[in-house]
């Protein structure tokens, strides 16, 4: 697993952002959590650098929210440690952890104004009213809510309520932020806008941040690094580009990307990848012997539709959809295998037309069908090929 983009010292900025004076490294070491016989977090170890924006990504039920709640102190780990800087906070109550959490549901007090909601953590701490009011104004300004301080949550849009929740976290000036799918209740347009706002805000504040989502677009656009989980276990960690361009296994390859990576199942026979769909490609490197069930993978944007007989294999067009910036062509490759290919938006093709599919072989992937792990064998690129 890659640990791209890490740093040596607490307080150093990451990703070109500002270093928050209180930003500290957040480390989770060997976390395990069971609910009855269900092992929901499995020996999870991740170090989040000072001022880093790390996204925990995975499907529903993969353990990412449970891991976040353990970091926050809302769940107790069965084993493992949570450290903030050099301080072990594993058994500390949430209020003593110097960590602020933003929930999916906003968790605002409906009977309190925006100002009262933002300032509530400072009121609990016993801060004087004038100091509290100044801190509330500063936090509200950072999320562009300074004109709405006297309103109540019922008078706000979903995006505005989320800004209040963010301001309430900001006002504490914590060492770390935890965010549990904070944009999932917003519509698509507002979600895109708030992603940009969140990324800029975290860059400006420089607070160590762990953000949980099942949305790989959020992960790709927000994160300095992405930690991908499945069935409670860490699958891969690295920069968004690293995990997209060099997936460690079938799960990561299929989870990252929209549409996801295309897969063709087959086997390695006599130094070639062979599939029942008429795909046959020579291999090079280690592990190119016979009898291994394997999976070929390639990204929709790396492939193109061509005239029959001019590609890696021939197939038929199942559907073509203009999505705005591209035409998404779906082709059928025997049985129940379908493949997605991104073509220019001007491209037009008839249903059931015979076509070929091709992609640069150096951009193809090969996985072990049984374990899902990436294989070291490569597709042999013909001499002189572009």
MARKOLDO-385081 format. One record per residue: x, y, z of N, C-alpha, C in turn; residue number from 0. Coordinates in pm, whole numbers, plus 50000, padded with zeros to 5 digits. Layout:
BEGIN
   n_px   n_py   n_pz  ca_px  ca_py  ca_pz   c_px   c_py   c_pz  lopa
      X      Y      Z      X      Y      Z      X      Y      Z   NUM
...
***
This chain:
BEGIN
   n_px   n_py   n_pz  ca_px  ca_py  ca_pz   c_px   c_py   c_pz  lopa
  50084  49880  50000  50000  50000  50000  50087  50125  50000     0
  50043  50225  49930  50123  50346  49918  50090  50443  50029     1
  50189  50513  50078  50171  50620  50175  50215  50751  50112     2
  50162  50781  49993  50204  50898  49918  50168  51026  49991     3
  50256  51125  49979  50224  51259  50026  50234  51276  50175     4
  50312  51196  50247  50323  51212  50391  50434  51309  50427     5
  50438  51346  50557  50537  51443  50603  50597  51394  50734     6
  50704  51458  50776  50777  51410  50893  50732  51474  51022     7
  50696  51601  51021  50677  51673  51147  50536  51723  51163     8
  50486  51719  51290  50357  51779  51320  50360  51928  51288     9
  50247  51979  51237  50236  52121  51211  50274  52162  51071    10
  50334  52072  50992  50371  52107  50856  50250  52101  50766    11
  50244  52189  50668  50130  52191  50576  50144  52080  50474    12
  50030  52036  50423  50029  51933  50318  49948  51985  50202    13
  49984  51942  50081  49908  51976  49963  49909  52123  49928    14
  50007  52199  49978  50017  52339  49943  49928  52431  50025    15
  49853  52376  50121  49764  52458  50202  49837  52524  50317    16
  49761  52601  50395  49819  52666  50511  49828  52568  50627    17
  49928  52585  50710  49942  52502  50828  49864  52565  50943    18
  49759  52499  50988  49685  52544  51105  49774  52528  51226    19
  49780  52629  51312  49874  52627  51424  49849  52511  51520    20
  49724  52459  51521  49693  52350  51612  49678  52217  51539    21
  49700  52216  51408  49685  52092  51333  49786  51989  51383    22
  49736  51868  51407  49823  51762  51455  49799  51635  51375    23
  49900  51549  51379  49885  51419  51313  49779  51338  51388    24
  49696  51268  51311  49595  51179  51368  49629  51038  51324    25
  49652  50950  51421  49694  50814  51387  49598  50713  51447    26
  49559  50616  51366  49484  50502  51419  49567  50378  51391    27
  49583  50297  51494  49677  50186  51488  49608  50056  51530    28
  49594  49965  51436  49542  49832  51465  49401  49829  51520    29
  49313  49916  51468  49176  49921  51519  49097  49797  51479    30
  49027  49742  51576  48933  49632  51552  48804  49661  51624    31
  48693  49628  51558  48562  49647  51619  48469  49536  51574    32
  48406  49471  51671  48304  49371  51644  48169  49420  51694    33
  48064  49390  51621  47927  49400  51671  47875  49257  51674    34
  47878  49196  51791  47846  49054  51801  47951  48974  51727    35
  47908  48892  51632  48002  48812  51553  48047  48883  51427    36
  47998  49005  51404  48030  49080  51283  48155  49165  51305    37
  48262  49131  51236  48389  49203  51249  48387  49320  51151    38
  48348  49439  51199  48319  49551  51108  48441  49637  51077    39
  48541  49640  51164  48667  49709  51136  48780  49612  51167    40
  48866  49589  51067  48964  49481  51076  49106  49534  51072    41
  49166  49544  51189  49309  49577  51201  49345  49699  51116    42
  49269  49807  51133  49284  49926  51050  49393  50018  51106    43
  49490  50053  51022  49598  50144  51062  49615  50250  50953    44
  49600  50377  50992  49616  50489  50899  49674  50606  50978    45
  49769  50677  50917  49822  50799  50975  49782  50917  50888    46
  49713  51014  50947  49668  51133  50875  49759  51248  50916    47
  49826  51307  50819  49927  51407  50850  49865  51542  50890    48
  49940  51627  50960  49888  51759  50997  49842  51837  50874    49
  49721  51890  50879  49660  51969  50772  49619  51887  50651    50
  49628  51756  50658  49590  51671  50544  49439  51651  50539    51
  49387  51638  50418  49246  51604  50394  49246  51459  50345    52
  49210  51366  50436  49206  51225  50401  49061  51181  50390    53
  49027  51113  50281  48892  51061  50261  48891  50911  50282    54
  48801  50866  50372  48773  50724  50389  48661  50689  50292    55
  48690  50606  50194  48597  50577  50086  48563  50430  50083    56
  48435  50401  50058  48394  50262  50044  48244  50251  50037    57
  48193  50134  50001  48048  50115  49991  47982  50116  50128    58
  47851  50129  50129  47776  50123  50255  47805  49991  50326    59
  47828  50000  50458  47852  49881  50536  47995  49833  50539    60
  48089  49913  50483  48228  49867  50476  48306  49896  50604    61
  48247  49970  50699  48314  49998  50826  48371  50137  50839    62
  48357  50221  50736  48421  50353  50739  48358  50445  50844    63
  48227  50446  50856  48162  50532  50956  48191  50482  51096    64
  48194  50351  51116  48230  50297  51247  48371  50340  51285    65
  48465  50334  51190  48602  50379  51217  48603  50526  51257    66
  48524  50609  51187  48518  50751  51219  48462  50774  51359    67
  48359  50698  51394  48298  50713  51527  48394  50667  51637    68
  48479  50571  51607  48582  50531  51704  48682  50644  51725    69
  48723  50709  51615  48814  50822  51625  48753  50934  51709    70
  48622  50957  51689  48553  51064  51762  48527  51028  51907    71
  48533  50899  51941  48503  50857  52078  48357  50820  52099    72
  48281  50812  51990  48140  50776  51999  48120  50624  51999    73
  48222  50550  51958  48224  50405  51969  48356  50366  52035    74
  48354  50256  52108  48474  50206  52174  48535  50095  52090    75
  48663  50106  52059  48731  50000  51984  48750  49878  52073    76
  48745  49759  52013  48776  49637  52087  48926  49618  52104    77
  49003  49673  52010  49148  49676  52024  49203  49784  51933    78
  49325  49826  51961  49387  49931  51881  49396  50063  51956    79
  49457  50162  51889  49481  50293  51950  49440  50406  51856    80
  49400  50517  51917  49379  50643  51846  49470  50746  51910    81
  49557  50808  51829  49650  50908  51881  49631  51039  51809    82
  49630  51147  51885  49626  51283  51831  49758  51348  51866    83
  49843  51367  51764  49982  51403  51793  50045  51286  51865    84
  50105  51312  51981  50167  51206  52062  50076  51161  52176    85
  49953  51213  52179  49862  51184  52290  49769  51069  52255    86
  49766  50968  52340  49675  50855  52322  49537  50896  52375    87
  49439  50907  52282  49304  50949  52321  49205  50833  52310    88
  49256  50712  52299  49170  50595  52276  49057  50585  52377    89
  49085  50614  52501  48985  50598  52607  48932  50730  52661    90
  48965  50841  52590  48915  50971  52632  48770  50991  52587    91
  48693  51064  52667  48559  51102  52625  48566  51196  52506    92
  48464  51200  52421  48467  51286  52302  48501  51431  52333    93
  48448  51484  52442  48467  51626  52472  48611  51661  52508    94
  48692  51559  52538  48832  51584  52574  48928  51555  52458    95
  48877  51527  52341  48964  51483  52230  49011  51597  52140    96
  48959  51716  52155  48996  51829  52069  48972  51795  51922    97
  48859  51726  51898  48819  51687  51763  48676  51732  51742    98
  48647  51794  51628  48511  51838  51596  48454  51748  51486    99
  48326  51712  51501  48263  51622  51404  48145  51689  51338   100
  48134  51672  51205  48021  51723  51128  47943  51603  51077   101
  47813  51599  51112  47730  51483  51081  47653  51502  50951   102
  47610  51389  50895  47528  51388  50775  47396  51462  50798   103
  47342  51451  50919  47210  51508  50949  47215  51652  51000   104
  47335  51713  51000  47360  51851  51047  47355  51860  51199   105
  47256  51795  51266  47245  51792  51412  47240  51931  51472   106
  47156  52019  51413  47138  52154  51466  47024  52156  51567   107
  47032  52248  51662  46922  52268  51757  46815  52353  51691   108
  46694  52299  51672  46591  52374  51597  46542  52499  51668   109
  46553  52503  51802  46503  52617  51879  46609  52724  51899   110
  46730  52703  51847  46836  52801  51860  46862  52868  51726   111
  46901  52995  51731  46936  53068  51609  47067  53014  51551   112
  47099  53061  51432  47227  53024  51371  47342  53061  51464   113
  47339  53182  51516  47447  53227  51606  47455  53139  51731   114
  47340  53103  51786  47340  53020  51907  47389  52879  51877   115
  47354  52826  51760  47402  52693  51722  47554  52694  51705   116
  47605  52796  51635  47749  52804  51612  47824  52821  51744   117
  47770  52905  51831  47840  52938  51955  47821  52840  52068   118
  47735  52738  52049  47705  52648  52159  47829  52578  52218   119
  47925  52527  52135  48043  52464  52194  48123  52559  52284   120
  48124  52688  52248  48197  52786  52329  48121  52819  52457   121
  47989  52816  52450  47907  52839  52570  47929  52728  52671   122
  47937  52605  52621  47963  52490  52708  48098  52505  52777   123
  48194  52562  52704  48328  52582  52762  48333  52698  52861   124
  48227  52779  52865  48223  52891  52959  48288  53017  52908   125
  48302  53030  52774  48363  53150  52718  48272  53270  52742   126
  48329  53386  52768  48251  53506  52794  48169  53544  52672   127
  48049  53605  52694  47957  53636  52582  48021  53719  52472   128
  48100  53823  52508  48159  53907  52403  48264  53832  52323   129
  48343  53748  52389  48442  53667  52319  48373  53564  52231   130
  48264  53507  52284  48189  53407  52208  48128  53470  52083   131
  48072  53590  52097  48009  53658  51983  48111  53687  51874   132
  48230  53728  51912  48334  53757  51813  48377  53630  51740   133
  48392  53521  51815  48431  53395  51754  48322  53344  51659   134
  48196  53363  51697  48084  53321  51612  48083  53401  51483   135
  48106  53529  51491  48108  53613  51369  48221  53569  51277   136
  48338  53541  51334  48451  53497  51252  48421  53364  51183   137
  48365  53269  51257  48334  53137  51200  48226  53149  51094   138
  48124  53231  51120  48016  53250  51023  48068  53313  50894   139
  48161  53406  50908  48218  53471  50790  48293  53371  50703   140
  48358  53274  50765  48436  53176  50690  48347  53084  50605   141
  48219  53072  50643  48127  52990  50563  48019  53076  50499   142
  48041  53209  50495  47952  53304  50428  47810  53300  50486   143
  47801  53298  50617  47671  53295  50684  47652  53414  50778   144
  47737  53515  50767  47732  53626  50863  47603  53707  50856   145
  47531  53702  50742  47407  53778  50728  47285  53702  50781   146
  47305  53578  50822  47191  53493  50860  47198  53447  51005   147
  47272  53517  51087  47297  53473  51224  47171  53469  51310   148
  47068  53549  51277  46948  53553  51360  46839  53458  51311   149
  46865  53386  51204  46765  53292  51154  46770  53161  51232   150
  46661  53083  51217  46653  52951  51278  46673  52845  51169   151
  46715  52723  51207  46740  52619  51106  46625  52596  51009   152
  46500  52608  51055  46386  52585  50968  46375  52689  50856   153
  46444  52801  50873  46441  52909  50775  46557  52899  50675   154
  46634  52792  50683  46753  52778  50600  46737  52665  50498   155
  46809  52676  50387  46816  52567  50290  46909  52459  50342   156
  46911  52344  50272  47000  52236  50313  47146  52277  50311   157
  47185  52351  50208  47323  52396  50200  47359  52492  50312   158
  47265  52580  50347  47290  52675  50456  47300  52603  50590   159
  47216  52502  50611  47225  52425  50736  47360  52355  50747   160
  47408  52303  50635  47538  52238  50639  47649  52338  50669   161
  47636  52461  50620  47734  52565  50651  47734  52598  50800   162
  47615  52598  50861  47608  52623  51005  47680  52511  51080   163
  47656  52386  51039  47724  52275  51104  47875  52286  51089   164
  47921  52330  50973  48065  52349  50952  48118  52461  51041   165
  48043  52571  51048  48086  52683  51131  48094  52643  51278   166
  48000  52560  51324  48003  52514  51462  48128  52431  51490   167
  48173  52356  51388  48298  52282  51402  48418  52374  51400   168
  48415  52472  51309  48527  52566  51295  48549  52648  51422   169
  48439  52689  51485  48448  52784  51596  48530  52727  51713   170
  48536  52596  51722  48612  52533  51831  48762  52539  51808   171
  48803  52568  51683  48945  52565  51646  49008  52433  51691   172
  48952  52321  51644  49001  52190  51691  49131  52151  51624   173
  49191  52044  51674  49311  51989  51611  49276  51907  51488   174
  49151  51858  51482  49110  51775  51368  48961  51785  51346   175
  48920  51774  51219  48781  51765  51179  48750  51621  51139   176
  48631  51574  51175  48577  51449  51124  48445  51481  51056   177
  48427  51432  50934  48306  51462  50857  48245  51333  50805   178
  48120  51307  50843  48051  51184  50805  47948  51213  50696   179
  47988  51193  50570  47902  51215  50453  47821  51345  50464   180
  47887  51459  50486  47815  51584  50514  47736  51639  50396   181
  47762  51593  50274  47695  51649  50156  47589  51556  50099   182
  47567  51441  50161  47480  51340  50099  47334  51381  50095   183
  47292  51475  50180  47151  51518  50180  47123  51633  50083   184
  47225  51677  50011  47208  51790  49920  47182  51741  49778   185
  47117  51826  49698  47094  51788  49558  47226  51797  49482   186
  47226  51739  49360  47352  51722  49285  47422  51855  49259   187
  47347  51958  49220  47407  52087  49188  47470  52150  49312   188
  47396  52147  49424  47447  52206  49547  47564  52125  49602   189
  47559  51995  49582  47669  51910  49629  47799  51948  49560   190
  47791  51973  49428  47910  52014  49354  47964  52147  49403   191
  47873  52240  49430  47914  52372  49480  47978  52360  49618   192
  47916  52280  49705  47967  52267  49841  48100  52192  49845   193
  48122  52102  49748  48253  52035  49742  48364  52138  49725   194
  48343  52231  49632  48444  52334  49609  48462  52421  49734   195
  48348  52456  49799  48356  52537  49921  48434  52464  50031   196
  48404  52336  50047  48471  52257  50151  48620  52248  50125   197
  48656  52223  50001  48797  52207  49968  48873  52337  49993   198
  48812  52450  49952  48878  52579  49974  48888  52611  50122   199
  48780  52583  50197  48780  52612  50340  48887  52531  50412   200
  48897  52402  50380  48998  52320  50447  49138  52365  50410   201
  49156  52409  50285  49286  52463  50241  49321  52588  50322   202
  49222  52675  50342  49247  52799  50416  49272  52773  50564   203
  49192  52684  50624  49203  52659  50768  49322  52569  50800   204
  49353  52476  50709  49465  52386  50732  49445  52288  50845   205
  49320  52248  50870  49291  52157  50981  49298  52013  50931   206
  49362  51927  51007  49365  51785  50978  49222  51733  50966   207
  49188  51669  50854  49049  51634  50827  49038  51490  50779   208
  48941  51418  50838  48904  51285  50789  48758  51293  50746   209
  48733  51256  50622  48603  51274  50557  48555  51139  50507   210
  48437  51096  50550  48381  50967  50510  48279  50986  50399   211
  48289  50904  50294  48191  50908  50186  48190  50775  50111   212
  48078  50747  50043  48072  50634  49950  48081  50684  49806   213
  48092  50816  49790  48091  50881  49659  48234  50900  49611   214
  48275  50822  49509  48414  50831  49464  48445  50964  49396   215
  48343  51035  49343  48367  51168  49286  48409  51264  49397   216
  48341  51259  49511  48382  51341  49626  48525  51309  49667   217
  48555  51180  49672  48690  51140  49713  48795  51193  49617   218
  48771  51180  49487  48868  51224  49387  48889  51375  49390   219
  48782  51450  49415  48792  51596  49408  48839  51660  49537   220
  48814  51597  49651  48843  51660  49779  48978  51619  49840   221
  49017  51495  49822  49121  51436  49906  49263  51471  49864   222
  49350  51488  49963  49494  51478  49939  49530  51330  49920   223
  49472  51244  50007  49486  51099  49992  49351  51034  50016   224
  49334  50917  49954  49213  50838  49969  49250  50704  50032   225
  49173  50665  50134  49187  50532  50195  49061  50454  50161   226
  49076  50350  50079  48961  50274  50030  48941  50150  50116   227
  48817  50135  50167  48784  50023  50254  48680  49932  50189   228
  48688  49804  50224  48585  49708  50185  48578  49600  50291   229
  48458  49570  50337  48435  49466  50438  48525  49485  50559   230
  48539  49611  50602  48612  49642  50724  48761  49653  50710   231
  48816  49622  50593  48962  49621  50576  49006  49729  50479   232
  49125  49783  50504  49185  49881  50415  49235  49810  50289   233
  49191  49857  50171  49230  49796  50045  49350  49866  49980   234
  49351  49999  49988  49460  50076  49928  49453  50218  49981   235
  49568  50281  49995  49573  50422  50035  49675  50493  49948   236
  49640  50612  49902  49730  50688  49817  49660  50813  49768   237
  49727  50890  49685  49663  51007  49625  49551  50960  49533   238
  49452  51046  49505  49346  51006  49412  49400  50957  49278   239
  49501  51025  49225  49558  50982  49096  49625  50846  49108   240
  49693  50823  49220  49763  50696  49237  49666  50579  49242   241
  49560  50591  49320  49468  50478  49331  49386  50460  49204   242
  49367  50568  49129  49294  50558  49002  49380  50496  48893   243
  49504  50542  48885  49593  50494  48778  49657  50360  48808   244
  49673  50328  48938  49741  50204  48976  49664  50131  49086   245
  49544  50083  49054  49466  50013  49156  49534  49884  49200   246
  49527  49857  49330  49597  49741  49384  49522  49611  49359   247
  49390  49619  49340  49312  49497  49323  49183  49526  49246   248
  49107  49420  49222  48983  49432  49146  48883  49524  49213   249
  48874  49518  49347  48777  49601  49416  48806  49749  49393   250
  48930  49790  49414  48967  49930  49395  48947  49971  49251   251
  48987  49886  49158  48973  49917  49015  48827  49939  48977   252
  48738  49856  49033  48597  49866  49000  48523  49973  49076   253
  48578  50016  49190  48509  50117  49271  48543  50258  49227   254
  48664  50280  49181  48706  50412  49138  48677  50430  48990   255
  48608  50539  48956  48580  50568  48817  48431  50570  48790   256
  48389  50658  48699  48248  50668  48661  48239  50693  48511   257
  48195  50591  48433  48164  50453  48473  48289  50382  48525   258
  48269  50271  48597  48384  50200  48652  48466  50131  48544   259
  48578  50077  48583  48665  50005  48491  48589  49888  48426   260
  48616  49863  48298  48561  49747  48229  48640  49622  48265   261
  48570  49511  48285  48636  49385  48317  48593  49277  48217   262
  48691  49198  48172  48665  49082  48086  48730  48962  48154   263
  48650  48863  48188  48701  48744  48257  48752  48642  48156   264
  48862  48579  48192  48922  48479  48106  49027  48401  48182   265
  49133  48363  48114  49240  48288  48179  49372  48312  48105   266
  49480  48282  48175  49613  48291  48114  49650  48153  48063   267
  49669  48142  47933  49702  48015  47870  49819  48034  47774   268
  49930  47964  47804  50046  47966  47713  50092  48107  47680   269
  50104  48190  47786  50156  48324  47767  50059  48422  47704   270
  49931  48388  47704  49830  48478  47648  49711  48488  47744   271
  49646  48605  47741  49516  48617  47807  49410  48580  47705   272
  49327  48483  47739  49223  48436  47648  49087  48446  47716   273
  48990  48491  47638  48853  48502  47688  48757  48438  47590   274
  48647  48383  47644  48546  48323  47559  48479  48421  47466   275
  48497  48552  47491  48437  48654  47405  48521  48685  47283   276
  48621  48605  47257  48703  48627  47139  48821  48717  47163   277
  48854  48742  47289  48967  48829  47323  49091  48741  47343   278
  49198  48774  47277  49324  48705  47295  49440  48803  47282   279
  49517  48818  47391  49625  48917  47393  49750  48851  47451   280
  49866  48862  47384  49989  48807  47439  50034  48884  47563   281
  50104  48813  47654  50150  48872  47779  50302  48866  47787   282
  50356  48949  47875  50500  48945  47903  50521  48970  48051   283
  50638  48936  48100  50667  48953  48241  50646  48824  48317   284
  50643  48832  48451  50629  48714  48534  50484  48666  48538   285
  50467  48535  48564  50335  48479  48584  50253  48467  48458   286
  50317  48433  48346  50242  48421  48220  50228  48275  48178   287
  50242  48184  48276  50223  48042  48245  50077  48011  48220   288
  50038  47888  48231  49902  47850  48197  49816  47820  48317   289
  49685  47820  48293  49590  47771  48391  49548  47868  48499   290
  49578  47996  48487  49540  48093  48589  49416  48169  48544   291
  49308  48163  48624  49190  48244  48595  49225  48389  48618   292
  49196  48474  48521  49239  48613  48527  49130  48705  48476   293
  49148  48835  48501  49054  48937  48457  49131  49049  48390   294
  49092  49082  48267  49147  49199  48199  49064  49322  48237   295
  49131  49435  48258  49059  49558  48289  49111  49674  48205   296
  49019  49764  48168  49060  49888  48102  48954  49995  48128   297
  48998  50119  48132  48910  50232  48162  48829  50273  48038   298
  48703  50314  48056  48620  50358  47944  48682  50472  47864   299
  48753  50564  47932  48810  50678  47861  48937  50643  47784   300
  48995  50525  47812  49116  50483  47742  49085  50407  47613   301
  48959  50367  47595  48922  50283  47481  48851  50364  47374   302
  48836  50304  47258  48759  50366  47150  48690  50258  47066   303
  48581  50299  47003  48509  50212  46910  48566  50235  46769   304
  48588  50126  46695  48647  50136  46561  48573  50042  46466   305
  48616  50040  46343  48556  49952  46243  48589  49806  46274   306
  48500  49715  46242  48525  49573  46268  48658  49527  46209   307
  48729  49445  46286  48856  49390  46238  48976  49479  46260   308
  48957  49597  46320  49070  49690  46338  49107  49710  46485   309
  49048  49631  46575  49076  49648  46716  49125  49521  46782   310
  49116  49516  46914  49157  49398  46989  49054  49287  46978   311
  48927  49325  46966  48821  49226  46949  48700  49295  46887   312
  48613  49214  46825  48491  49264  46765  48372  49237  46856   313
  48271  49322  46846  48153  49310  46930  48039  49385  46864   314
  47928  49402  46937  47813  49475  46883  47770  49585  46979   315
  47714  49691  46922  47668  49805  47002  47535  49770  47068   316
  47531  49788  47198  47408  49764  47275  47329  49893  47295   317
  47400  50004  47321  47334  50133  47340  47437  50244  47325   318
  47387  50364  47294  47472  50484  47288  47397  50598  47353   319
  47463  50669  47446  47398  50774  47523  47483  50902  47519   320
  47424  51010  47476  47491  51139  47481  47476  51194  47622   321
  47586  51211  47694  47581  51260  47832  47617  51407  47842   322
  47645  51471  47730  47682  51613  47730  47822  51630  47679   323
  47920  51591  47759  48059  51608  47716  48111  51488  47639   324
  48047  51371  47652  48090  51252  47579  47966  51174  47534   325
  47987  51083  47440  47886  50982  47407  47933  50851  47470   326
  47850  50795  47557  47884  50672  47626  47827  50555  47546   327
  47916  50476  47490  47876  50361  47407  47889  50234  47491   328
  47781  50158  47498  47783  50028  47566  47783  49919  47461   329
  47879  49827  47471  47887  49716  47377  47867  49585  47452   330
  47813  49486  47383  47790  49354  47440  47898  49258  47393   331
  47955  49185  47488  48064  49093  47455  48027  48953  47503   332
  47936  48889  47435  47899  48752  47470  47841  48741  47609   333
  47752  48647  47631  47695  48624  47763  47635  48750  47822   334
  47672  48778  47948  47619  48896  48015  47724  49004  48036   335
  47834  48999  47960  47940  49098  47973  47909  49221  47887   336
  47904  49336  47950  47890  49462  47877  48005  49554  47913   337
  48046  49636  47818  48160  49725  47835  48118  49866  47799   338
  48170  49965  47874  48140  50105  47848  48262  50173  47787   339
  48237  50254  47683  48345  50323  47613  48304  50469  47594   340
  48393  50559  47631  48366  50702  47614  48418  50748  47479   341
  48327  50798  47397  48362  50851  47266  48332  51001  47264   342
  48386  51075  47164  48356  51218  47156  48205  51243  47147   343
  48162  51359  47196  48019  51388  47200  47955  51388  47062   344
  48032  51409  46957  47978  51411  46820  47955  51270  46765   345
  48006  51170  46835  48000  51034  46782  47856  50981  46782   346
  47818  50917  46675  47684  50858  46663  47697  50719  46603   347
  47621  50625  46656  47631  50488  46608  47495  50420  46624   348
  47463  50328  46535  47335  50257  46540  47340  50141  46638   349
  47224  50108  46693  47212  49990  46777  47247  49865  46695   350
  47305  49765  46763  47335  49634  46704  47439  49639  46591   351
  47505  49750  46576  47609  49760  46473  47733  49680  46515   352
  47795  49613  46423  47920  49542  46450  48035  49643  46454   353
  48114  49637  46561  48226  49730  46579  48343  49655  46641   354
  48456  49722  46646  48573  49673  46717  48601  49765  46836   355
  48667  49709  46936  48710  49787  47053  48861  49777  47063   356
  48924  49891  47087  49069  49891  47106  49108  49991  47213   357
  49220  49965  47276  49277  50058  47374  49427  50033  47380   358
  49505  50134  47420  49650  50114  47432  49680  50005  47534   359
  49748  49901  47495  49771  49787  47583  49848  49825  47709   360
  49931  49928  47699  50006  49970  47819  49914  50030  47925   361
  49790  50062  47886  49694  50114  47984  49597  50006  48033   362
  49623  49883  47995  49539  49774  48042  49588  49718  48174   363
  49500  49647  48244  49530  49589  48374  49499  49441  48371   364
  49569  49364  48454  49546  49222  48465  49540  49184  48612   365
  49434  49112  48650  49410  49076  48789  49392  48925  48802   366
  49429  48873  48918  49401  48734  48950  49253  48721  48984   367
  49182  48633  48915  49037  48623  48934  49001  48571  49072   368
  49084  48486  49132  49052  48426  49261  49077  48523  49376   369
  49195  48582  49381  49229  48671  49492  49189  48816  49468   370
  49175  48853  49340  49146  48992  49305  49269  49080  49298   371
  49385  49028  49334  49507  49109  49337  49559  49138  49197   372
  49625  49252  49183  49685  49291  49056  49802  49198  49025   373
  49810  49153  48902  49919  49066  48858  50033  49148  48799   374
  50154  49095  48811  50271  49166  48758  50284  49149  48607   375
  50218  49046  48552  50223  49027  48406  50159  49145  48335   376
  50210  49177  48216  50162  49291  48138  50118  49244  48000   377
  50034  49321  47936  49999  49294  47798  50116  49335  47710   378
  50154  49246  47619  50269  49273  47533  50228  49373  47424   379
  50299  49486  47422  50272  49589  47323  50350  49556  47197   380
  50282  49541  47080  50353  49509  46957  50459  49613  46922   381
  50571  49574  46865  50674  49671  46825  50618  49776  46731   382
  50652  49902  46758  50606  50010  46673  50467  50059  46706   383
  50400  49996  46805  50264  50040  46839  50272  50175  46908   384
  50168  50260  46884  50166  50393  46944  50138  50383  47092   385
***
